[in-house]
Amino acid sequence: MNSPAHIPTSPMPFMISYCKNHLNFYFKFNLVLVKFTQDLPPCEEKMNPVFPEYFSVTDRTQREKIFIKLQTSSSGYETVSHLRQLRYQQHKPFEDRFIHAILQLLYLADSFVPAHRSEKALKEIQIAEEKLALPQYHLASDLEKEFFLLEYENSIRLFSQLSLKDDHYSRGLFGFYRLSDSQIKNKLTNDLQKAFQTAPRLVHHEELFLPLAGLAHQVCEKAP
């Protein structure tokens, strides 16, 4: 994901391009920026053109194209950021941090991992959608529920394509340069078990969330 040529109106493009090799610093810095921007007025005039277009189509492929456009435009970054800020306020503290970490990991992966949707990935997404039980998240509106589901789906799709053992850059990105494949697997498995114990409602499918929940949990432990 490339940041706009001009100075971005949202911190996300800058952080992705500048902090991608410093995961711990990236998350701490972003938490500060999110807190700093929480009181900014919502970008209503920029939200309106984007989401009616998204909800006007039912085809999943077309929705994905609109979602990509949303993320890669300057106004789209502001819209995404504002929706996240609204959603953060509606979760218990750990759930808030857990979801925050998952969404940030999604953006991090989206910067480096090509998105290829396979038949297996589609089936995994269907299973996850059935088990997600959106009402339990107490999201305020159908718009937020739909947007959360879309991000959740994209996180599954992207992380299903992320192979730590075959990607030297990903090893470095996630701090695994000095770990063997078995050590990585054991570490993520242990972190996933912790995540299950701490927030069982947020983790339903072990195969899908092995890298996602484990890494998100590590970030949550470091969050203030």
C-alpha positions, -999 to 999 in steps of 0.1 A, spaced: 0 0 0 16 32 -11 11 65 7 -1 95 -13 25 117 -29 14 147 -9 14 150 28 -13 125 40 -43 138 60 -42 106 80 -12 92 99 -17 56 85 1 60 51 31 77 68 34 50 94 31 21 70 59 35 48 82 47 76 78 22 104 73 -11 86 105 -25 99 99 -15 136 68 -34 147 69 -26 184 77 11 178 51 12 151 22 1 173 32 23 203 35 53 179 2 45 163 -16 42 196 -4 77 205 -16 91 171 -50 75 174 -54 90 208 -43 123 195 -68 123 166 -98 110 186 -111 145 192 -109 155 155 -142 161 138 -155 133 116 -150 136 79 -187 134 71 -184 151 37 -157 125 27 -176 95 41 -208 101 22 -195 95 -13 -177 63 -4 -201 42 16 -232 46 -4 -212 33 -34 -200 4 -13 -235 -6 -1 -251 0 -35 -235 -32 -48 -240 -68 -36 -213 -85 -56 -184 -94 -33 -158 -88 -60 -171 -53 -67 -172 -46 -30 -136 -56 -26 -126 -32 -54 -145 -3 -37 -129 -13 -3 -94 -11 -19 -102 23 -33 -114 33 1 -81 23 17 -58 37 -10 -74 72 -12 -65 101 11 -101 106 21 -105 69 25 -78 68 52 -96 94 71 -129 75 68 -114 43 80 -96 60 108 -128 77 120 -149 45 119 -122 27 139 -122 54 165 -159 51 169 -157 14 172 -129 14 197 -151 32 223 -176 3 223 -155 -25 235 -141 -36 269 -105 -26 273 -88 -58 263 -112 -65 234 -105 -29 223 -68 -35 223 -71 -70 207 -92 -57 178 -69 -27 174 -40 -50 171 -57 -73 146 -67 -43 124 -32 -29 126 -17 -63 117 -41 -63 87 -27 -30 74 8 -42 80 3 -74 60 -17 -55 34 15 -35 27 36 -64 17 15 -95 10 -3 -99 -23 -40 -108 -19 -49 -140 -37 -83 -155 -28 -84 -193 -31 -113 -216 -28 -100 -227 6 -98 -191 17 -134 -185 7 -145 -215 27 -125 -203 57 -141 -169 54 -176 -185 53 -168 -205 84 -155 -174 102 -185 -154 92 -208 -180 107 -189 -181 139 -183 -144 143 -217 -136 158 -215 -99 151 -242 -88 176 -220 -98 205 -196 -70 196 -222 -44 204 -214 -23 173 -236 8 171 -248 6 136 -252 -17 106 -225 3 89 -200 -5 115 -210 -42 116 -206 -45 79 -173 -26 79 -160 -48 108 -169 -80 90 -152 -68 58 -120 -61 77 -122 -94 95 -127 -112 62 -97 -94 47 -75 -102 77 -83 -139 73 -76 -138 35 -43 -119 39 -30 -139 67 -39 -172 51 -14 -161 24 13 -150 48 40 -178 51 65 -168 78 87 -198 70 91 -190 33 94 -153 36 127 -139 50 113 -104 50 82 -114 70 105 -131 95 122 -98 101 90 -78 100 75 -98 128 108 -102 148 115 -138 140 149 -136 124 166 -157 151 138 -183 155 135 -217 137 103 -227 120 94 -250 150 101 -222 175 79 -198 155 51 -224 155 54 -230 192 55 -193 201 24 -185 181 6 -216 195 13 -205 230 3 -169 223 -29 -182 207 -37 -203 238 -33 -172 259 -56 -153 236 -82 -180 239 -81 -178 277 -82 -140 278 -108 -133 251 -125 -165 240 -153 -147 222 -128 -131 198 -111 -163 187 -132 -190 172 -112 -209 146 -77 -221 156 -64 -227 120 -74 -192 109 -61 -173 139 -29 -191 145 -7 -163 132 -33 -135 136 -43 -140 172 -9 -149 184 7 -118 170 -21 -96 180 -19 -109 216 18 -100 217 10 -64 207 -18 -62 233 6 -72 260 28 -43 251 0 -18 248 -4 8 275 
